[in-house]
Amino acid sequence: MTTRRHFLKVGAAALTGSVTAPYAITPSRAQSFSMRMQGFLAAASPTHRAFEKWASDIREKSGGRVTIQALPVGSTVAPGETINAMAAGILDGHYSASSFFAARDASFTVFGDTGASYDTVEQRDRWWTEGGGEDLGRELYASANLVYVANVFWPSEHIPAKKALRGVADLKGLKIRVPPGFIAQYFGKAGAAVVNLPGGEVFNALQSGVIDATDWASPGQNYEVGLYKAAKFSVNASHSMPSTEIGFARAKWDALPAEIRQLITAETRAMSNQLKVQIKADDDGALAKMRSEGVEIVEWSKEELAKLRAFTTEVQDELAARSPLAKKIIDSHRVHQRRIG
């Protein structure tokens, strides 16, 4: 996931946590904790407001013992610098995506987005609980002296396009805006003419014909920013399935009592589950609006998904050769893929 996500809105409504009552304050548990965390989205984004609600719920359910300042993207450091800021004690934690730290090690790249490895995000999400995904997240974060708390849901993405893209053959010569990195690499292998543009230039580039299509986000988010006014096709090629997570500096996390760590973990899972419900509702609503406005929804067949997956696999193999942990993550996904068929 790249800085384009700063512009996205997933329409998350006010969230309620899964922990139903404040933790009791006793003399042995009277210590208070104050932390600064930075998110990866702008303050106006509903997803950032979900992050703020997460912090508010933790404060309430800890009986006021835990205060977390949930800062928007860029308020303290650039999104790719939050790991360094935690190491320096500038931040205590973040709500981010490991793909922001791809330059650090290839393992952050392959953990942060599975590309076209899965047909559906539901298949991929089973990897977190059934395939050891969160254990590998903890190992990845530990390599940077951080603590991975839990995954936070992010949807599979669509491609807004000016022409119908019905399979891999249609990618050849296609002028598509793709941020640098993993996805750009395998789209390039598929024959696309990859264009790197800032997020703020995408709409005008689509409208003027500078690009034919764009890698962006899920239908609800694409519709929210108006991309379908310039692109009358929404292509579901299961091409990008990013992951996001809550993480903390090791020293800060280790200093928290066990019951506070448990509360933060529970609230992170609650936030993820409820975002999943809300984003699906937003996407379903957006797809209905698109159809009524003449946008064609293009669903790739399993045969075409398999062709795109071959290019994804090729790039993953190249990344695995650069990092033992990257290889371990990729191998874990492939074991999971074989298991679920």
CORNORBEL-V438761 format. One record per backbone hydrogen bond with DSSP energy under -1.0 kcal/mol. CO is the residue of the C=O (numbers start at 1). NH is the residue of the N-H. E is the energy in kcal/mol with one decimal. If there is no record, write none. Layout:
BEGIN
[[CO,NH,E] [CO,NH,E]]
END
This chain:
BEGIN
[[2,5,-2.2] [3,6,-2.0] [4,7,-2.0] [5,8,-1.3] [26,29,-2.0] [33,67,-2.9] [35,69,-3.1] [36,92,-3.1] [36,93,-1.2] [37,71,-3.4] [38,95,-2.1] [41,73,-2.3] [42,45,-1.6] [45,49,-1.9] [46,50,-1.7] [47,51,-1.6] [48,52,-2.3] [49,53,-2.4] [50,54,-2.4] [51,55,-2.0] [52,56,-2.3] [53,57,-2.9] [54,58,-2.0] [55,59,-2.0] [56,60,-2.4] [57,61,-3.0] [58,62,-1.1] [59,64,-2.8] [60,63,-1.4] [61,23,-3.4] [65,33,-3.6] [67,35,-2.8] [69,37,-2.8] [71,39,-3.3] [72,75,-1.7] [78,81,-2.4] [81,85,-2.3] [82,86,-2.1] [83,87,-1.9] [84,88,-1.8] [85,90,-2.3] [85,91,-1.4] [92,249,-2.7] [93,38,-1.4] [94,247,-2.5] [96,245,-3.0] [97,100,-2.0] [98,101,-1.9] [99,102,-1.4] [101,104,-1.7] [105,108,-1.4] [106,110,-2.1] [107,111,-1.6] [108,112,-1.6] [109,113,-1.2] [112,243,-2.2] [114,117,-1.5] [120,124,-1.6] [121,125,-2.9] [122,126,-1.1] [124,127,-1.8] [125,128,-1.0] [126,130,-3.4] [127,133,-2.6] [128,134,-1.3] [132,136,-2.0] [133,137,-1.9] [134,138,-2.3] [135,139,-1.9] [136,140,-2.7] [137,141,-2.6] [138,142,-2.3] [139,143,-1.3] [141,144,-1.6] [141,146,-2.4] [142,145,-1.9] [145,250,-1.5] [147,248,-2.3] [150,246,-1.7] [152,244,-1.0] [159,235,-2.4] [160,214,-1.9] [161,233,-1.6] [167,170,-1.2] [168,171,-2.0] [171,174,-1.9] [174,176,-1.1] [174,193,-2.7] [175,212,-3.6] [175,213,-1.5] [176,195,-2.7] [177,215,-3.0] [181,185,-2.2] [182,186,-1.9] [183,187,-2.3] [184,188,-2.0] [185,189,-1.8] [186,190,-1.2] [187,192,-2.2] [188,191,-1.5] [191,173,-3.2] [192,194,-1.1] [193,176,-1.3] [195,178,-2.0] [198,201,-1.8] [199,202,-1.3] [201,205,-2.0] [202,206,-2.4] [203,207,-2.7] [204,208,-2.4] [205,210,-1.3] [205,211,-1.6] [212,162,-3.1] [213,177,-2.3] [217,158,-2.5] [218,222,-2.8] [219,223,-2.8] [220,224,-2.0] [221,225,-1.6] [222,227,-1.9] [223,226,-1.4] [226,229,-1.6] [227,230,-1.4] [227,231,-1.2] [232,296,-2.4] [233,161,-2.7] [234,298,-2.5] [235,159,-2.2] [235,237,-1.0] [236,300,-2.1] [240,157,-1.6] [241,114,-1.1] [244,152,-3.0] [245,96,-2.3] [246,149,-2.6] [247,94,-2.5] [248,147,-3.0] [249,253,-2.5] [250,254,-2.7] [251,255,-1.1] [253,256,-1.5] [257,261,-2.1] [258,262,-2.3] [259,263,-1.7] [260,264,-2.6] [261,265,-2.2] [262,266,-2.5] [263,267,-2.6] [264,268,-1.9] [265,269,-2.1] [266,270,-2.1] [267,271,-2.4] [268,272,-2.1] [269,273,-2.5] [270,274,-2.2] [271,275,-2.2] [272,276,-2.1] [273,277,-1.5] [274,278,-2.5] [275,279,-3.2] [276,280,-1.7] [277,281,-1.9] [278,282,-2.4] [279,283,-3.0] [280,284,-2.9] [281,285,-2.2] [282,286,-2.4] [283,287,-2.7] [284,288,-1.9] [285,289,-2.0] [286,290,-2.8] [287,291,-2.3] [288,292,-1.8] [289,293,-1.1] [290,295,-2.7] [291,294,-1.4] [296,234,-2.6] [298,236,-3.4] [301,305,-2.4] [302,306,-2.1] [303,307,-1.4] [304,308,-2.1] [305,309,-2.3] [306,310,-1.4] [308,312,-1.9] [309,313,-3.0] [310,314,-1.7] [311,315,-1.9] [312,316,-2.7] [313,317,-2.4] [314,318,-1.5] [315,319,-2.2] [316,320,-2.7] [317,321,-1.3] [319,322,-1.5] [323,327,-2.2] [324,328,-2.0] [325,329,-2.3] [326,330,-2.5] [327,331,-3.0] [328,332,-1.9] [329,333,-2.1] [330,334,-2.2] [331,335,-2.2] [332,336,-2.2] [333,337,-2.7] [334,338,-2.0] [335,339,-1.9] [336,340,-2.3]]
END
